[in-house]
Amino acid sequence: QLWWGHRIPVWYCQGCGHMFASREDARACPKCGGRVEQDPDVLDTWFSSALWT
């Protein structure tokens, strides 16, 4: 598990289990309005370095 890097922009609803991507911080699930939590993983160095080439 990496501790630093670009966070993966995927969110999980704690209510209905819906998974979705968002460019902005999600505040609620678009399906049920429930609480969401962002994926704790980050992209590795090789992936993020390719963003700048």
N, C-alpha and C positions, 0 to 999 in steps of 0.2 A: 504494500500500500504506500503510495506516495503522499507526502504531507504538503507539498506546494505545487503550484502549477495552475493552468487554466481550468477552472471548474467546468464540469460537464453540464450543459444547460438543460438538464432533464429533471422533471419534478414528478413526485409520486403523491397521490392523494391518500391520506390516511383513513378516509372514510370509505370510498368505493373502490380503491385500488387502481384508478385510472392513471396512466403514465402519459406525460406529454412534454414536449420541448417548448421553450419560451426564450425569446431574446432578452426579456426583462424579468426582474424578480417577480415570481408569481405569488399572489397573496391568497388565492383560493382556487379550488378545483373548478375548471370551466364546465364540468358535467353536473356536479352535485353541490358546489359551493363549500365543500369541506376543506379542512386544513391540509396543506401540502408541505412536503419536505423535499429539499433539493438533494440530488444524488451526491453522496459524499466523495465520490472519486474525482480525480483530476486527470487531465490528459498528460501523457508523458512528454519529456523534453523533445524527442524526435518528432512527434506530431506537431507540437507548437512551433518548432524551428522551421518546419515546412510551410507554416503560414506566412513567413516573411521572405520566402524565396520566389 
